[in-house]
Amino acid sequence: MERLNHIIQEAVAKREWKPIAASRGQPLLSNLFFADDLVLFGEATKDQAGVIKNCLERFCQALG
């Protein structure tokens, strides 16, 4: 899962993935990892859905 986090953070750094803010002045959220769960956060648009899909596909390819 660490690899997926790196892929997501790379997309955020490139400004492809648009994370959300829970409230003003708070850190932006793109994902939360738990023991065996994952929650993804992003702008609710078709373009962002495509970015998320691309990141997940890159992760799957990395797994083999």
N, CA, C and O of each residue as an XYZ file, in Angstrom:
256
protein
N       0.806     -1.200      0.000
C       0.000      0.000      0.000
C       0.853      1.269      0.000
O       0.406      2.342     -0.408
N       2.084      1.116      0.466
C       2.967      2.274      0.474
C       3.209      2.767     -0.953
O       3.304      3.969     -1.197
N       3.307      1.822     -1.889
C       3.502      2.191     -3.300
C       2.317      3.007     -3.810
O       2.508      3.988     -4.529
N       1.101      2.617     -3.448
C      -0.090      3.363     -3.871
C      -0.047      4.774     -3.289
O      -0.383      5.738     -3.977
N       0.356      4.900     -2.049
C       0.448      6.226     -1.437
C       1.442      7.101     -2.205
O       1.186      8.289     -2.405
N       2.566      6.533     -2.637
C       3.553      7.289     -3.412
C       2.957      7.732     -4.749
O       3.177      8.862     -5.183
N       2.212      6.855     -5.394
C       1.584      7.194     -6.679
C       0.588      8.337     -6.495
O       0.547      9.268     -7.300
N      -0.210      8.261     -5.435
C      -1.204      9.309     -5.166
C      -0.508     10.630     -4.858
O      -0.893     11.671     -5.390
N       0.517     10.598     -4.000
C       1.219     11.826     -3.642
C       1.916     12.452     -4.851
O       2.015     13.675     -4.954
N       2.394     11.612     -5.756
C       2.999     12.114     -6.994
C       1.955     12.847     -7.836
O       2.232     13.917     -8.379
N       0.763     12.273     -7.943
C      -0.314     12.912     -8.714
C      -0.754     14.216     -8.056
O      -1.072     15.177     -8.756
N      -0.776     14.265     -6.736
C      -1.125     15.498     -6.024
C      -0.049     16.555     -6.276
O      -0.368     17.713     -6.546
N       1.212     16.164     -6.191
C       2.317     17.099     -6.407
C       2.299     17.683     -7.821
O       2.643     18.846     -8.028
N       1.891     16.856     -8.790
C       1.791     17.323    -10.183
C       0.510     18.115    -10.436
O       0.280     18.609    -11.540
N      -0.319     18.230     -9.400
C      -1.608     18.936     -9.460
C      -2.599     18.270    -10.401
O      -3.501     18.922    -10.924
N      -2.430     16.969    -10.615
C      -3.392     16.192    -11.395
C      -4.556     15.793    -10.495
O      -5.721     15.920    -10.872
N      -4.224     15.307     -9.297
C      -5.213     14.879     -8.298
C      -5.532     16.096     -7.442
O      -4.628     16.709     -6.875
N      -6.812     16.451     -7.342
C      -7.224     17.612     -6.555
C      -7.803     17.129     -5.230
O      -8.962     16.718     -5.179
N      -7.009     17.173     -4.151
C      -7.499     16.730     -2.856
C      -8.540     17.698     -2.293
O      -8.751     18.783     -2.836
N      -9.178     17.298     -1.213
C     -10.203     18.145     -0.610
C      -9.719     18.664      0.743
O      -8.802     18.104      1.343
N     -10.344     19.733      1.209
C     -10.091     20.264      2.549
C     -11.339     19.992      3.384
O     -12.451     20.320      2.971
N     -11.154     19.397      4.550
C     -12.289     19.109      5.428
C     -12.913     20.415      5.932
O     -14.128     20.500      6.106
N     -12.085     21.417      6.161
C     -12.554     22.747      6.535
C     -11.466     23.757      6.194
O     -10.334     23.379      5.893
N     -11.807     25.025      6.241
C     -10.843     26.072      5.874
C      -9.611     26.037      6.763
O      -9.705     25.874      7.980
N      -8.479     26.191      6.144
C      -7.232     26.253      6.879
C      -6.686     24.902      7.324
O      -5.636     24.841      7.963
N      -7.373     23.840      7.001
C      -6.928     22.503      7.400
C      -6.126     21.861      6.267
O      -6.238     22.282      5.116
N      -5.317     20.847      6.583
C      -4.557     20.165      5.529
C      -5.488     19.516      4.499
O      -6.617     19.135      4.808
N      -4.989     19.403      3.287
C      -5.761     18.768      2.228
C      -5.708     17.251      2.387
O      -4.689     16.699      2.802
N      -6.808     16.584      2.055
C      -6.897     15.127      2.147
C      -7.017     14.524      0.758
O      -7.864     14.932     -0.036
N      -6.164     13.553      0.473
C      -6.275     12.804     -0.780
C      -6.585     11.341     -0.488
O      -7.215     10.662     -1.299
N      -6.137     10.849      0.685
C      -6.379      9.452      1.041
C      -6.161      9.230      2.529
O      -5.457      9.986      3.198
N      -6.782      8.179      3.019
C      -6.555      7.699      4.381
C      -6.372      6.198      4.299
O      -7.216      5.500      3.736
N      -5.297      5.699      4.844
C      -5.040      4.264      4.882
C      -5.296      3.754      6.292
O      -4.884      4.378      7.270
N      -5.970      2.627      6.393
C      -6.193      1.940      7.653
C      -5.586      0.544      7.522
O      -4.969      0.235      6.502
N      -5.749     -0.285      8.520
C      -5.153     -1.628      8.522
C      -5.451     -2.378      7.230
O      -4.533     -2.889      6.589
N      -6.694     -2.450      6.848
C      -7.060     -3.182      5.627
C      -8.085     -2.422      4.790
O      -8.814     -3.023      4.001
N      -8.142     -1.105      4.959
C      -9.083     -0.279      4.221
C      -8.375      0.947      3.649
O      -7.282      1.320      4.076
N      -9.027      1.549      2.683
C      -8.503      2.743      2.038
C      -9.672      3.653      1.706
O     -10.685      3.196      1.177
N      -9.538      4.940      2.012
C     -10.547      5.933      1.657
C      -9.858      6.966      0.774
O      -8.835      7.532      1.160
N     -10.414      7.212     -0.406
C      -9.851      8.186     -1.340
C     -10.725      9.430     -1.369
O     -11.953      9.335     -1.346
N     -10.092     10.594     -1.418
C     -10.798     11.867     -1.471
C     -10.342     12.634     -2.701
O      -9.155     12.654     -3.028
N     -11.285     13.259     -3.373
C     -10.948     14.066     -4.532
C     -12.152     14.844     -5.003
O     -13.277     14.604     -4.565
N     -11.908     15.769     -5.888
C     -12.973     16.565     -6.481
C     -13.922     15.647     -7.253
O     -13.476     14.727     -7.938
N     -15.205     15.893     -7.144
C     -16.211     15.028     -7.765
C     -16.462     15.443     -9.222
O     -17.484     16.048     -9.543
N     -15.502     15.103    -10.094
C     -15.647     15.373    -11.519
C     -15.216     14.144    -12.306
O     -14.530     13.265    -11.785
N     -15.627     14.097    -13.560
C     -15.210     12.980    -14.424
C     -13.697     12.974    -14.615
O     -13.075     11.912    -14.640
N     -13.110     14.150    -14.750
C     -11.657     14.233    -14.930
C     -10.925     13.652    -13.724
O      -9.957     12.909    -13.881
N     -11.380     13.985    -12.537
C     -10.739     13.475    -11.329
C     -10.956     11.973    -11.175
O     -10.072     11.264    -10.694
N     -12.111     11.492    -11.576
C     -12.347     10.044    -11.552
C     -11.340      9.347    -12.465
O     -10.851      8.265    -12.143
N     -11.033      9.965    -13.595
C     -10.039      9.407    -14.512
C      -8.647      9.399    -13.902
O      -7.897      8.441    -14.090
N      -8.290     10.452    -13.173
C      -6.985     10.519    -12.513
C      -6.886      9.425    -11.458
O      -5.865      8.742    -11.365
N      -7.939      9.253    -10.662
C      -7.953      8.218     -9.628
C      -7.839      6.843    -10.270
O      -7.090      5.991     -9.793
N      -8.582      6.627    -11.352
C      -8.527      5.341    -12.060
C      -7.108      5.079    -12.574
O      -6.601      3.962    -12.465
N      -6.481      6.095    -13.124
C      -5.120      5.957    -13.642
C      -4.146      5.577    -12.520
O      -3.291      4.713    -12.711
N      -4.271      6.204    -11.380
C      -3.398      5.876    -10.247
C      -3.603      4.439     -9.796
O      -2.636      3.733     -9.512
N      -4.854      4.003     -9.728
C      -5.132      2.624     -9.319
C      -4.609      1.620    -10.351
O      -4.123      0.550     -9.987
N      -4.711      1.966    -11.633
C      -4.185      1.082    -12.675
C      -2.659      0.991    -12.589
O      -2.093     -0.087    -12.768
N      -1.999      2.105    -12.319
C      -0.535      2.088    -12.152
C      -0.146      1.210    -10.967
O       0.847      0.484    -11.021
N      -0.930      1.280     -9.903
C      -0.660      0.454     -8.731
C      -0.828     -1.024     -9.066
O      -0.007     -1.851     -8.670
N      -1.895     -1.358     -9.798
C      -2.134     -2.752    -10.187
C      -1.010     -3.272    -11.078
O      -0.579     -4.415    -10.922
N      -0.531     -2.452    -12.005
C       0.581     -2.851    -12.874
C       1.850     -3.086    -12.065
O       2.622     -3.997    -12.363
N       2.065     -2.256    -11.034
C       3.247     -2.418    -10.197
C       3.207     -3.718     -9.408
O       4.244     -4.306     -9.100
N       1.982     -4.164     -9.082
C       1.830     -5.421     -8.356
C       2.047     -6.645     -9.246
O       2.404     -7.729     -8.784
N       1.819     -6.430    -10.517
C       2.012     -7.536    -11.459
C       0.725     -8.190    -11.728
O       0.668     -9.148    -12.498
